[in-house]
């Protein structure tokens, strides 16, 4: 049976550019494309090499324009190809009239020039004249896959539009519109062209760090493609009002510092959470969303941020300014609007002008729930009646380790600038209070608010930094 020898993989393409007379601009470059492949069986008499200007998978293009018969080796060079797109495939035969199915198809754009300024594996000529990608940006669509690797992955589908959004796959950071970058899906072995092939639980990291009034760098324990970072709720080692600031969020980490009215501040402990930007549904149906937006709004709760997906239940929302475009201290206040979104404003210190430069704001919305995700025990809930005096929040579970704790007001029964502080945290609960700004006066009384909190059980390493 010749079928046993017909399964093989056409696995590599090497392109060589030979310069004839480069110092004469009118002279073009002759291009040689060398194909190499491996048969799955040794009983092969020869091979046939096919190539053409269109993929055989495209409608009305079942055949290639060119064929080379009687190739006796597992490699072949095609000489002096004109510039343009080409598709290559190989068949094997044992008897001349009985050949295998086509191999995997390989696509390549032949250019007259080998210049590749951004080092993405595509020539500048090809990017400008054919693909429509940016020759100065190795990842044009920002999906964490270089343009050359995307062309290699998509093959003949590179110019398809799998999610019908009028953006071809090569230029679409989320080709199936499932809320996840193509690079993230490939890294975690999901299909970036299938809307139903996506992570069902958050890729997240949570931790706790001791900081003061100087910038401190926190490195992620794993690479994140599009991280959303929220840090909230300082401990209460120093009694002066203080605000957290975050900046320089990238794939590897972020900077964090305490900002206060003046002078130094004692070391405080703060919890943080990092999550890949997207919408998630946990196994029990609990919905989670991680996102961000930019704003300069300081008018009390004049801005509405809509969730990407409607929640089943009103989620706990925690938000943080994650840029440092203006040095004036700024509070970040939210008011949940049931299942559709939340109202938001930047709150300046009372003695400062009310306008503020545009800042980036990250948020995480999580429906009240408890359980384990990514080996992290969690509890998300709301405590009502919290004011300027410390009050106890008791967890509904006893954590194995003292959890990372993040808290944020969910209501605005009083508009004075304020944030959350905590003390006496253990495996069973924590004391919390609302801390008002005192830049204008020393009055600190605050009306009762609903406070949402997130608690995550983690383990401590030898450096004292909390990680997964």
N, C-alpha and C positions, 0 to 999 in steps of 0.2 A: 504494500500500500504506500503510495507516495505521499499520502496525507500526513504521515508521521514526520516528514521532513519539511513540511510547508510552513510550520510556525516558527517565525524568527522575528527578531526586533532590529529595526534600522535605528541605531542608537546614537550616532554622532555625526556632526557636520563640522568641517574645518574649512575656513575661507582664507585664501592667500591672495594678497594684492601684490601684483608685480608691476613695478614702476618702469616704464619704457624710457621716456625722456621727460622727466618731471620738470626740468627747467624750461621747457617750452609749454606755455599754458594751453596751447591748442591741442596738444597731444593728450589723449585720454589714457586711462589705466586699464590694462587688460586684466580680467578677473578670472581666476581659476577656483572652482568649487570642487572640493574633494569630499566624497562621501565614503563612509566606512560603516560596516554593519557586521553582525554576528548571526549565523544561522543556528537554529536550535538542534539541527541534526547534521551529521557529516555527509550523508548520502545526497549530495547535491551536484548536479552536472554543471550548472551555471546560473547566471542571474540576468535579469533584465532591469535596466535603470530607466525610470520614467521621470519626466519633468515638464513643467509648463507654467503658464502665467496665472492660472487659476487653480483653486483647490478642487479635487474631484468630489469633495463633499458639498460643494455649492450647487445650487439648482442649475440644471442645463450644462453642467461641466463634469460629466461622468468620466471623461478620458483626458489624458495629458496630450499636449501638442507634440512632444518629442519622446522618442524611445531609442534606447541603445541596447542592441541585442548581444548575446553571446559574451557576457562579461564573465571571465573565468575566475577572478579573484574577489575577495571581500572588500574591495576598495576600488573606486573609480574617480577619475578627475574629468570634469567637464570644463573645457577651455573657452576663454574669450567670450564670456556671457555679456550681453549688453546690460546696462543699468536697468534696474526694475525689480519687481517682486517675482519670486520663483517658488514653486512647490515641487518637492522631490519625493519619490517613493521607489521601492524596489520589490521585485518578485523573484522567487527561486523556482527552478524547474529541474526535474529529474529526467523527463523526456521532453523534447522540444515543444510539443503541443499540449503539455500538461504542466501548468505553472500554478504557483500558490496564489493566495490572496495577496493584496497589496500590504506592504509593511506599514508601520506608522508613518504618517506623512510629516515631512519636515519643511518648514517655511523659512525663507531667508530673502532679505532685500539686498540685492547686489548694487553697490555704489561705485562711482568712479573715484571717490575719495575715501580714505580710511580714517579721516579725522573724526574723533569722538571726544569732544571737549568735556563732557560730563562723566565719561567712563562708564556708561550704562550698558555697553555692548551693542548699541545701535549707532551707526554713523550719523554725523550731523546732517548729511545729505538726505539720508533716509528719514530722519525725524522731521525735517522741514518739508520735504517734497512728497512724502508718502504717509507716514504714520500720524502726523499732526501733533507729535509730542514736542516737548521743549528741549532743545539741544543743550541748554545750560542747566537743566535740572534732571538729575538721574531718576527721580521718581515724580513724574509730572503730575499725577493725580493724588499723590500723598497717601497712598494705601500701604506703604512700607514694603513695596516690591519695586525693584528697579524696572525701568521701561523694557530693557532687554530681557530680563527674566519673565516679565509679563507676556511679551511676544512669544517667548519659548513655551510658557505655560498654556496660553490660549490657543496657540497654533492657528489654524484657519478661522477660529472663532474670535480673533482679536478685535475685529471690526463689527461683531454682532452686538446687539443691544438686548441682553437677556432679561432686563427688567422693564423694557419699554419706556425708558425715561428720556429718550432722545440723546443719550450719551453712550458711545460705544464702550465695550468692556475695557479696552486698553486705557481709556481716559476716565473711567468711572471708579471712584475709590470703593464703592459698595455695589458691585455689579448685579447682585440679586436683590438689592433693597431690603435686606433683612436686619439692617442696623449694625452690621459688623464689617469692619474693613476687610478687603480681600486678603491682605497680608496676614491678619490675625486668623482668618478662617484657614488659610493654607498652613500656618504654623501649628494649628491645633487639629489639622487633618479633617477639616470640613470643606464642603464644596462651595466655592464662592459664586457659582452660577445657579445654585439651588436654594431658593428662599427657605425651604424647610430643613436644610442642612445647616444648623447653627448651634452655638452653645446655648444650653438651657439653664445654666447657672453662672453667676458672676465670676469672672476672673478678677480676683481681688486680693489685696494685702492689707493688713491692719496692724497697727503698732502704737507705741507710746514712747515719748522722748522727753528728756529733761532739757529745758532751754531757758535763756534769759534774754537780755536786751540786745545781744549780738546775733548776727545771722549764723544759722547752723544748717549744714547740708545733711539731708537724709537720703541715702541711697536705697533704691528698691532692691529687694532680694532677687527679683526676677525681672526680665525685660518686659516692659509694657509698650504696646503699639500706640495707643491713644488714651493716656491715663487721665482720669478725673480724680483730683485730690481734694479732700476736705479735711481740715483740722479745726476742731472747735473745743471750747470748754477748758479753760485753764484751772489748775489746782489753786489753792488759796494759801500758799506759803507767804506771799506778800499781800498785804491788805489793800494797797493802792489799786485803783481801777487800771486795767491793762487790756490791750487788744492784741490779737494774733495777726501777723502778716505773713503771707506766702508769696514767693516769686520763683522764677526760673524753673518752672515745671517742664520736664522733658521726659524722654523714654527711660532715663536712668534714675531720676530722683527729683528733689525739690529743695528749696531753701525756706527756712522758717525762722521767725524771730518774734519776740515780745515788743510791742510798741506801747509806750505810756506817755503821760503828759510831759514829764521831764525827769531827768536823772536815770539812775540805774534801777534794776528790778531784781529781786531774788529769783533763783531758779524755780521754775514751775514745770509741772508735768502736764502734757497735753496728749490726747489721743488723736490718731489720724486714720483715715481709710483711703486706699487707692483702688480704683475699679476701672476696668476698660469701659470706655464710653459705649453705652447701648441700652436696650431694654431687655429685661430678663423675666422669665417666669420659672419659679422654683418648682420642684416636683409636686408640692402640695398646692400649687396654683398661686402662691404668693408672688406679687409683682414687684420688680425693682427697676429703677431707672437711674442711670448716671449720665449727666450732661453738663453743659456749660453755656454761657452767653456773655455778651459784653454790654455794659451799661454805664451811664453817668447820672442816672436818675437819683436825685436826692429828695424828690417830692414824696411825702409819706405814702407809700404803697400805691403809687400811681402806675406802676409797671406790672403787667400780668405776664407770667411765664407759663406757657402751655406745655403740658407733658407731651412726649412723642406718642404715647399710647394712653388711652383712658384706663385708670386704675379701677379695680373692683371695689376697693375700700379706700377711704381717705388715708394717704400715706403720711408717715413722718418725713419731714423734709429738713435737711441740714445743708447749709450753703456757706461758702467762704470766698472771700476775695483772694484771687491767686495771682495777682500782678501787683506791681509797685510803681505805677505810672505817676502817682502823686504821693508825697511823703506825709501829708496830713493823715492822722489816724482816722479810720473809718470803720463803723460797725456795719454788720451785714444782717438785715432783719427780713424775715419772711412771714407770710400769713397763708396758711394752706387754704385753697379754694376747693374743698371736697376732692373729687376724683379727677378733675380736669387740669389743675395747675396750681400755681401759688402767686400771691402778690409779693412784690419785692421793692425794697429801696435801700440805698446806701445812707447811713446815718453818720453825719459828721459830729465831732465833739461840739458841745453847745456854744463854746466861745469862738468857734471857727466859722468862716463864711460857709454858707450852705452848698455852694456849688463844688463839684469835684470832677477831676479828669476821668475819662473813660477807663474802666477797669474790667478785667476778666473775672467772672464769677463762676465757680463750679458748684454743682449741687448733686446730692444723692437723695432720692425719694424711695422709701421702702415701706411697704404695708406692714402694720403691726403683726408680729409673728415671732416665733422662736423655733430653733432647730439647729441643724448642723449643715454648713455648706463649705466645701473645700477643706474639710476637717477642722473647721472653726465653729465652735458653738456660739450662737448669737441669740440676742433678745432685742426686739424692737417694740417700743411701747410709748404711751403718753401718760404723763402725770399732770393732773389738774391742780390748781390752787397754789402754785409756786410763786413766792414774792421775794422781798428783799431779805427775809430771814431764812437761815438754813433750815431745810426740811428734808426728811428721809424719803428716799426712793428705795423701796424693797424690790429686788428682782423676783420674778415668778419661779426662778430656778436657783439652785446653788451651783455656781460655776466651779470647775475643777481648779482654775487659777483665777486670781483677781483680774477681772476683765478690763480691756481697753474701754473707755467710756467717752461718748460723744453726746452732747446735749444741745438743743436749740429751741428757742421759743417758737411756738406754732400760732400764737395769737398776738394781737397788739391792743390790749386793753389800756395801755398807756404808751405814749409815743416818745417819752424821754429815751435818749440813746442808752442802750444797755446790752449786756451779754451775760452768759452763764459762767458761774464758778462752782467748784466742788471741793469736798474734803471727805476724809474718813471712808475711802473706798475700800471694799473688800469683796469676797466672793458672793455675799448675800445682798449687798446694796451700797448706797452712797448718799451723802448729804449734798444738797444743791441749793443755790440761791441765785437771784437775779442781782447783778452788780451794775449800778447806774454810773454813767459818766459824771465826774465831779470837776470838769474843767471850768464850769461857770459858777457853781456853788457847791456846798457840801451836803446838800439834801440828797438822800439816797433812798427814800421810800418809793416803792414801786407797786403798782396794782398787781393782783394775782393774774398769772398767765398760765396757759397750757404749755407744758414743756415736753417735747418729744426727745427720746433718747435711744441710742444704739449702744449695745454692750457686746463685746466680742472677747471670747476666751482664747488667750494665746500663751506661748511659752517664752521664757526669758533666756537670752544667750549670755555668754560670759562677759560681754561688754556692757551689759545693762540696758541694751536697746531691745525693745520688744519686737518680735517678728513672728511669722507664722509658725 
